[in-house]
Amino acid sequence: MLARTIAAAVQGIDAIKVDMEVSVDWGSGFVMVGLPDTAVKESGERVRCAIQEAGYEFPNKNVVVNMSPADIKKEGSAYDLPLAIGILAADEKISNERLGRYMLMGELSLDGSLRAVKGALPMAIVARAMHLDGFILPKANAMEAAVVNNLNIYGVDSLQQVIAFLNGDITLETTDVDTRAEFARAQGQFDYDFAEVRGQENVKRAFEVACAGGHNILLVGSPGSGKSMMAKRLPSILPPLSLAEALETTKIHSVAGKLPSGTTLMTTRPFRSPHHTISPVALVGGGSFPTPGEISLAHNGVLFLDELPEFPRSVLEVMRQPLEDRVISISRAKYATEYPASFMLVASMNPCPCGYYGHPKKQCICTEYQRSHYMNKISGPLLDRIDLQIEVQPVDFDQMSSKAPGEPSSAIRERVIAAREIQAERFKDEKGIYCNAQMTTALLHKYAEPDAAGLEKLRDAMERMNMSARAYDRILKVARTIADLEASPRVQQHHIMEAIGYRNLDRSSYFNM
């Protein structure tokens, strides 16, 4: 007899429908076709034990499984549940009357219990698009899938429970999540606050400008000057995620298997901080079984690279294209996929190998060659893509011991949100442009042309510091953001001067010491 169950396969950060056709006929053997990977092929033994634990016999017949579309590779262990149900239905052990009305996904343990799977959220989106009656999956994934409205989500614990439901012996409770209420409830909850930071007012200002316009920023300073400490507080001043951004971010983390069990929706912008031993593939994504990399996991949030020169050159250079295009295209012999990568790059580094070049009290022991070699680990093209480059000086004792709290993150965030609202109105008719950092050259000429005095200051800086055309664009983008923070309709001279001040680590002035 032939039975069909409905499953899904993840491609990129989306999912597609998979029809699992199971034929049980006279003979012996177990065959799976339709490009299953090793994990899918191994499911036969897991399914056999789980069926026996559920009180049924695995058919002593010829079992043929076809996974359609046959030209799409099927990966992972999530096909255990639809396979087990398909085998039982084809062997006429359970009713197949309701099989075509539900999507089934889940990994089976040998005792028949269900374990969490990756990609539940994009799978649920496909199930809703198919107008199915519901999606049956492990209880650990139920809250995640329930973010998708207008779809019944059934979280189950075991294969036996699924069989009883399909036979009509029991009813299952749906998992319901009020997405908007959940989204609103968790807004503004942060572990760190800028009120805890003493001094460093110039760095705080640079962070405010960076967050207001979505700009990349590099911090250069001695050990212990507070670079990493302040970077960890960035999410507290970034504008809140929109519901659409939250869903997209949650989907990426769902596909990568990075969502904690029981999570419904990611409500704060991600902050990813990979170690400098990371490989290029781990950073950009891909691999034998394609998964999103760190730059995609940082989508709509922050990618923090601490000790930037310690990262291999090959790792840093692969970021150049995503920083411009805000998407990463991965092409391999067996697949091609795209992952979103619209992130804010925040990096920190020491000014020299010993870390104390330019320190007001400690003497640097590095030679000029060592300092130059260390700084030149960061290529010019990558540095050009970093809008703000800030020197961080150590905090003196009086500031460090002060009991007066600094300006809280909430106050800074209000100004950032106000500036982003101005940008949202400005770019409402521009597809794919949401903040100043994403402006094209044409938009720069339209919205960021400085006044005559500002243009003259910019000309002088370009000639004096020997900056590139890309640096010119970056200065105008940052100046436009500074103007937005003041609600100024026009970029003026002092906006240009402040933006130029954030380029004080350009190669011509600092890196060629």
PATI-736017 format. One line per 10 residues: for each residue y, x, z of C-alpha. Coordinates in steps of 0.001 Angstrom, whole numbers, plus 500000, padded with zeros to 6 digits. Layout:
N
Y X Z  ...;
This chain:
513
500000 500000 500000  503610 501098 499372  506422 500929 501933  510074 501981 501758  512424 503084 504528  516091 504013 504324  517370 507389 505521  520305 509684 504703  520933 513307 503753  524033 515287 504669;
525899 517043 501858  528966 518987 502916  530571 516751 505544  529417 513524 503894  526046 511813 503615  524127 510080 500839  521405 507449 500952  517785 508639 500801  514929 506250 499982  511640 507295 501571;
508701 505819 499673  505352 506093 501431  502046 505323 499723  498808 505074 501721  495693 504774 499572  492013 505709 499495  491301 509407 499690  492472 512188 501986  495483 514435 502151  499172 514485 502997;
501743 515265 500290  505553 515239 500470  507725 515486 497353  511473 515264 496751  512666 518778 497728  511828 518710 501470  512552 521952 503329  510168 523602 505797  511351 521518 508767  510712 518303 506818;
507273 519471 505628  506281 520328 509199  507087 516796 510306  503568 515662 509373  502042 517059 512561  504859 515779 514778  504547 512324 513234  500765 512328 513615  500936 513031 517353  503838 510610 517915;
501992 507765 516167  498909 508375 518312  501036 508432 521495  502534 505087 520432  499023 503564 520448  498269 503619 516715  495919 505663 514562  497240 507951 511870  495679 506703 508613  492631 508704 507559;
493635 508212 503941  495701 509836 501221  499389 509738 502224  502033 510473 499584  505730 510580 500554  508518 510608 497972  512097 511291 499102  514577 510006 496540  516845 511194 494956  514342 513944 494267;
516908 516510 493111  518742 516624 496467  517353 519039 499054  516295 517334 502302  516797 519454 505407  516142 519161 509120  513917 517127 511399  515838 513827 511310  513392 512323 508793  510589 512092 511380;
511404 508517 512395  511685 506940 508908  508548 508824 507891  506522 507548 510863  507680 503962 510337  506991 504223 506600  503436 505465 507187  502663 502667 509670  504135 500029 507363  502253 501340 504317;
499040 501302 506387  499825 497674 507340  499958 498523 511028  503467 497093 511414  505559 494555 509552  507667 495869 506696  509718 492681 506404  512819 494200 508052  512549 497792 506827  515064 497397 504004;
517749 496114 506378  518062 499163 508669  518704 502868 508303  516347 504981 510415  516949 508585 511512  515622 510665 514398  513519 513661 515395  510218 512844 517114  508709 514731 520008  504922 514926 520265;
504991 512218 522934  506872 509836 520629  510288 510175 522257  513359 510667 520086  515683 513654 520071  519260 513920 518829  520022 514795 515212  522974 516285 513350  525338 514290 511171  524955 510861 512769;
528576 509927 512057  528565 510449 508252  525158 508747 508117  526591 505711 509906  529450 505609 507396  526895 505433 504560  524950 502685 506360  528109 500606 506684  528946 501131 503012  525474 499784 502135;
526137 496649 504240  522927 497156 506231  522110 495107 509309  522125 498201 511468  521408 501874 512073  518502 502834 514383  518778 506366 515793  518235 508353 519030  520170 507096 522037  521813 510537 522382;
523598 509922 519043  524425 506246 519588  527942 506710 520982  528822 509073 518140  527644 506643 515441  529231 503640 517178  532668 504992 516233  531984 503346 512849  532979 499716 513192  531406 496704 511455;
527930 498217 511844  525282 497486 514485  524191 500716 516160  520870 500691 518008  520183 503673 520262  516461 503984 521072  514353 506255 523233  510967 506240 521515  508962 505425 518408  507146 502680 520296;
510463 500945 520964  511354 501027 517244  507949 499597 516300  508303 496747 518781  511780 495933 517442  510678 495876 513799  507699 493693 514702  510058 491242 516405  508509 491765 519846  511743 492937 521500;
515473 492861 520859  517691 495909 521090  521180 496024 522513  523866 497333 520212  526032 500261 521257  529696 499291 521065  532731 501573 521272  536345 500449 521187  537464 503340 519008  541190 502838 519417;
540981 502374 523186  538770 505454 523522  541153 507389 521302  544209 506373 523318  542559 506953 526706  541779 510613 526124  545129 511557 524572  547166 514112 526498  544340 515494 528645  544526 519312 528627;
543122 522065 530804  546142 524353 530401  549914 523797 530503  552896 525958 529563  554443 525111 532933  552090 527759 534340  553591 530483 532128  556321 532606 533699  558920 534169 531404  558093 534796 527718;
560715 532286 526580  560957 533851 523110  557195 533515 522610  557240 529908 523810  559997 529187 521305  557934 530810 518533  554929 528661 519507  557102 525549 519442  558297 526368 515928  554753 527173 514788;
553346 523898 516106  556257 521849 514776  555635 523045 511223  551928 523945 511291  552703 527643 510754  550419 530626 511296  551465 533069 514014  550577 536647 515028  551245 538072 518501  551500 541847 518961;
551720 543181 522478  550248 545393 525161  547142 544409 527164  547965 541915 529896  551199 540687 528352  549846 537137 528123  548899 536778 524437  545526 535086 524947  546728 533131 527962  549547 531515 525985;
547420 530953 522889  544958 528867 524924  547829 526505 525784  548676 525763 522160  546647 522527 521932  548802 521079 524731  551933 521169 522542  550392 520300 519187  551058 516741 517978  548213 514319 518779;
545519 513679 516230  545883 510566 514145  542838 508286 514146  541997 509382 510585  542227 513062 511592  540068 512413 514668  537365 510770 512553  537424 513620 510028  537283 516266 512752  534460 514456 514542;
532517 514223 511286  532724 517990 510720  531504 518755 514245  528780 516123 513888  527430 517756 510717  527525 521171 512401  525695 519819 515470  528585 520835 517738  529284 517438 519326  528153 517192 522968;
525617 514455 523665  527273 511110 524346  530550 512045 522663  532260 509241 520786  535337 510728 519158  537146 514055 519273  540578 513155 520607  542166 516608 520992  542736 519165 518291  539937 521760 518163;
540573 525274 519445  538064 527761 518032  537986 531370 519215  535167 533326 517509  534244 536832 518663  535231 539741 516438  531561 540452 515623  531400 537234 513556  530032 537501 510002  531864 536250 506883;
529306 533443 506430  529700 532275 510034  533466 532185 509541  533679 530341 506205  530383 528416 506302  527376 528260 504014  524114 530062 504671  520563 529185 503653  521106 525714 505085  524817 525066 504430;
526825 524238 507534  530572 524325 508271  531935 527662 509481  534513 528383 512160  537457 527772 509834  536172 524264 509139  535376 523609 512795  539044 524496 513412  540173 521929 510803  543161 519941 512132;
543392 522412 515004  543701 526097 515886  541655 529134 514875  542393 531894 517385  541425 535445 516437  541836 537698 519453  542024 541464 518829  542597 540933 515109  542091 544561 513931  538619 544591 515498;
537411 541994 512992  535722 543582 509939  537977 543749 506904  535487 541683 504896  535757 538863 507465  539544 538804 507463  539911 538884 503688  537751 535792 503119  540429 533776 504941  543096 534447 502337;
542095 531655 499969  541509 528985 502674  544888 529795 504234  546547 528907 500933  544350 526059 499651  543313 524582 503039  539807 524027 501714  536847 526401 501378  534636 526172 498297  531161 527653 498769;
529030 528284 495689  525512 529628 495889  522612 529769 493450  521061 526582 494873  524112 524579 495922  527883 524216 495787  529915 522436 498444  533405 522157 499866  534503 522053 503491  538033 521211 504676;
539869 524126 506295  543385 523011 507179  543826 525026 510339  546611 526830 512130  545811 530543 512385  546820 532169 515666  546019 535860 516054  546738 538541 518627  546485 542300 518603  547578 545449 520415;
550282 547605 518807  548039 550683 518776  544503 551787 519775  545485 552573 523369  547573 549403 523517  550798 550789 524992  553008 551700 522037  556448 550266 522800  555542 549463 526419  558616 549729 528686;
556773 551623 531459  553487 553049 530161  553346 555885 527654  551343 555614 524422  548825 558446 523917  548087 557666 520257  549220 559866 517383  551403 558468 514619  548423 558565 512266  546244 556624 514732;
548909 553935 515136  549440 553641 511409  545704 553514 510699  545197 550869 513373  548000 548642 512080  546911 549026 508465  543591 547386 509247  545533 544177 508573  546093 543944 504832  549478 543126 503349;
548263 539938 501584  546845 538577 504848  549961 539502 506807  552098 537765 504179  550239 534532 504946  551213 534674 508620  554580 532964 508960  555626 534157 512423  554978 537685 513690  556060 538130 517288;
556255 541136 519606  555190 540203 523144  556642 542269 525971  555112 542418 529476  556586 540120 532127  558447 541926 534927  557558 541422 538580  560431 539080 539436  559466 536652 536669  555763 536968 537472;
556267 536199 541173  558735 533356 540606  557624 530025 542058  559798 528004 539719  557568 526305 537134  558248 526834 533464  558998 524048 530997  555935 521764 530875  553902 521316 527725  554766 517616 527629;
558477 518387 527105  557771 520892 524340  555312 518488 522754  557915 515743 522553  560148 517989 520441  557202 519009 518274  556236 515370 517677  559839 514473 516795  559931 517276 514207  556566 516205 512768;
557802 512630 512435  560716 513891 510334  558234 515748 508126  555947 512731 507857  558847 510668 506539  559910 513459 504180  556457 513917 502662  555259 510299 502716  555125 510242 498903  553626 513738 498550;
549835 513649 498387  548112 516123 500715  551374 517391 502271  551825 516586 505955  553891 519443 507400  556332 522140 506316  553691 524873 506190  551990 523002 503325  555080 522792 501098  554742 523967 497505;
557393 526043 495740  558789 522915 494094  559116 521198 497482  560827 524278 498916  563527 524033 496266  563839 520328 496989  563924 520335 500798  564497 523889 502078  567361 525318 500031  569716 527059 502498;
573486 526893 502422  575487 529712 500806  575821 531769 504013  572116 531376 504777  571150 532391 501242  573239 535563 501534  571555 536454 504848  568162 535905 503262  569060 538088 500273  570136 540907 502586;
566929 540680 504635  564715 540646 501553  566324 543801 500185  566534 545601 503512  562959 544837 504628  561447 544991 501129  559624 541681 501636  557422 539945 499064  558001 536657 497264  555432 535023 499554;
557399 536204 502597  560492 534601 501035  558663 531263 500832  557415 531615 504401  560901 532261 505753  562215 529131 504035  559345 527042 505438  559949 528288 508969  563708 527759 508594  563071 524185 507458;
560994 523628 510615  563705 525084 512857  566183 522724 511189  563810 519802 511819  563648 520686 515520  567424 520263 515533  567208 517155 513330  569420 518952 510834  569199 517578 507270  570199 520958 505776;
568882 524490 506323  571801 526486 507699  572573 530149 508281  571375 530283 511898  568075 528652 510912  567528 531381 508319  568464 534112 510811  565981 532847 513402  563244 532582 510767  563932 536162 509612;
563663 537274 513250  560085 536028 513257  559211 538475 510428  559969 541608 512448  556448 542976 511980  556568 543099 508189  555039 546243 506688  558286 547871 505653  559689 547792 509190  556837 547980 511697;
553448 548663 510167  554486 551886 508436  555483 553733 511582;
